[in-house]
Each structure stands twice: as structure tokens, then as C-alpha cells.
Amino acid sequence: MATDSWALAVDEQEAAAESVSAVVKTNANEEKTDEEEKEDRAAQSLLNKLIRSNLVDNTNQVEVLQRDPNSPLYSVKSFEELRLKPQLLQGVYAMGFNRPSKIQENALPLMLAEPSQNLIAQSQSGTGKTAAFVLAMLSQVEPANRYPQCLCLSPTYELALQTGKVIEQMGKFYPELKLAYAVRGNKLERGQKISEQIVIGTPGTVLDWCSKLKFIDPKKIKVFVLDEADVMIATQGHQDQSIRIQRMLPRNCQMLLFSATFEDSVWKFAQKVVPDPNIIKLKREEETLDTIKQYYVLCSNRDEKFQALCNLYGAITIAQAMIFCHTRKTASWLAAELSKEGHQVALLSGEMMVEQRAAVIERFRKGKEKVLVTTNVCARGIDVEQVSVVINFDLPVDKDGNPDNETYLHRIGRTGRFGKRGLAVNMVDSKHSMSILSRIQEHFNKKIERLDTDDLDEIEKIAN
């Protein structure tokens, strides 16, 4: 797999405009604008890509809804069953994939079927989703045809680069295949046609290349991939641009859309850009709550919460713990107080650059710090096998002050991973907090029991 030298000669200043690893700004009361929400999501997605050294052993079951229910449903247990070109199989193995992940088992037969089939798939970071659609693109390319045949949209410059790396790795034994980056700063002469068979880029630049500048003939595109759709649609402009690009493509073009979440807004968007799709959904994570014991501790104020935390820490053996706070200010205060008590503490929050966050998580994963204090920025997708306790120093609420059930699930889901038992402790410091906890309990239909952290016997009981 080769990349033309101009393709990566990106003008740094212009690329910075699409950068999400820039500091994420939040205003004084920490409520986010839509644009900041998009930056947070994009930063989280990039972070997950940076910290993945291998595939997550996902506990979710995969549900496949076929466009044609009479078509035989099949999955694969090995890459050989897919009858890939030898140079692609070599690329797959060189990347360390020995057998398909759960999402790959189900998605690859659909993506590689003849005639081609459209797909909407839900897949969290680390499940091998990027490798799956990259394999689908590389399998469809005719190397002798020197024009774009596969088009992949990413919401940001950095995410486009991360996908590009996977394309280059997987295609490294296929030197005839070339890749171009349609991102801000890649300046071509007007009227020039590009000869790379695969183009990856951000919606605005790709739209310009297809319509205004005519570097790409959209009628020759065979595979159209829309990655990170939930991040994409957080920017209204990206949503419109993606739909305009899709409308230029031929009817028989294969459409593949991926998203980590399937909120209503994502569904509506997906249905606009992917006609007659097969659908792969992850069944909900709630089953993992069965392996997590949940408790709450009544406190009067922040200092009492901190004392309860110290009592808990002194009484049970904790491999590693994650502590979630509502604001960066509380997280910084708590990390400092725990350090004074002699704990090895790491702090993670939204104003850190993505690369800095990745380094903090890597240290925590290696056990260099035993406690990770963080805001919601870290709730999703970070799997550290040794985490045995999750503490909600503040309960998760949305911007209107209502319980944020999804975030609660993601937070406490950081323990009880990989089939192990876990412990979640919620700090409750007011009538309002108690009401939020009751509503969370009702939502998940799981009892959250009271814990007295002044009673050492009771704490030891929960640890066994």
C-alpha cells in the first residue's frame, strides 16, 4: 500500500482548524455547546484508537437484522473462510488478527457478499470495526484502474489519519493500491484528476473534491463508508455534506455506515444515507450489571464523601479504582487530597490533549497509579482488567439535572469487565442526589443497597 507524498503534506495551520486534539474548551458552568460536545465525542473516539493495543473481548451479543430474511445468515470463524486475496490475508495476519472479532464474524460476510449489500452497524471502539470496513474496501478495488473507487468519510482530520494508518498496514503487501487524504491543506491543481484508488477524508473537503474541484468522479465509486456517524452528525454541516456526497454516488454503490451509539438522531441519519440496509446491533450492556455489586453511601458534604472514600480504601483490597467527578474542579481537588493521603493517583480531564490522556491511561493500565480520578471524558470504552472498584463521587446528571442513565451504565461498566465481579459505590450528599439515585435504580431495575463506611465489618462483607 503506498501513499503519495503530497497526500500527507498537510498544511498544519489549516489542519488545526479541524483538529480535536486541541484543548477542549468548556465554559464556566461546564455546560457544553453542540460544537464542544462534538469535539468531546471526537476526542474520545480518537483516544480509544490511540490506547487500543488489541481487540476488546466484547461481552455484548450481536444482533443481525437482514434486509432479506430468507437469505441464509452465516458468520465466519476464520479469515480463510472469506476467500480473500492472498496479499490481503497476509496483511490481516501481519496486523495481529488471528481470528475475526464478534463484529467481524457477522459483518464481513455481509460486506464481502456478491452482489454487494449495504450495512448499518453499531460497534464500539476496539471491536475491529475499522479493520472490517478497510478489508471490504481493499477487496473491492481493481488495482489496474487508476481512479478513486472507495471513499471513506471521517468526522475529523485526526480520525481520518487513524483510519488511513489501518489502510496502509492492511494493504502493505498490495503495493499497487494507493491512498489519498482529502483533508484541508492538501492542495491540488484545478482540473487535476487523482489516481489513488482509495480516498479518505472529512466531509467538507471530500464534497469539494467531488463537486466544485472535480478531482473525484463520484459515479465511479464502488464503496462508500461513513465512519463514526454519531460524531459526524454532532456537526450540522457534516450531516448535510455527507448526504450531498451520498446523492452523487451510483445506485449500485455499496453503502456502509458505522456508529458507536444508535440514538434516534443517528438512526434517522443512517436511514437517509443507507438504502435497504442490513443492520448489526449490539444488544445492550445491562446484562453486565449482574456481575457488579452496587451500593450507596450517605454523606452530608464533600469532606464527608472524602472521609467515606478513605474508610473504604483502608478496609478493602483494591487492585485499581476509577473515581468519577462531575466537574474538573472537583476532580483536581480530589486527586490532590488523595495524593496527600499517600495514594498513587492519576488525573484525567477534558482540557488535556488527547495524546496526554492516552499517556495517563497507559500508566494506569500498567499499574503505575492505582487510582484514576476523572470526569465523564473517561466513562466510555476504557477497559482496564484490574479495575475492581468504580466510585461515583458525584452521580452523573445531564445538563437539565436529570439522571444520565447511559453515563451511569458506562461508568460502572468499567468494573465487572471480562466476566469478573465488580463493585460500584455511589456517594450521595443531598435529597436531590438521593432522588437521582432512586431514579437510576428504577431505570435499571437493580437494587442499590446502603453501605455504612464507618462500619468496618460491613465494608469487609461487601469485599468478599
Summary of the structure (lengths in Angstrom):
residues: 464
radius of gyration: 23.6
end to end distance: 53.5
largest distance: 77.3
contacts: 1526
relative contact order: 0.13
helix: 42%
strand: 16%
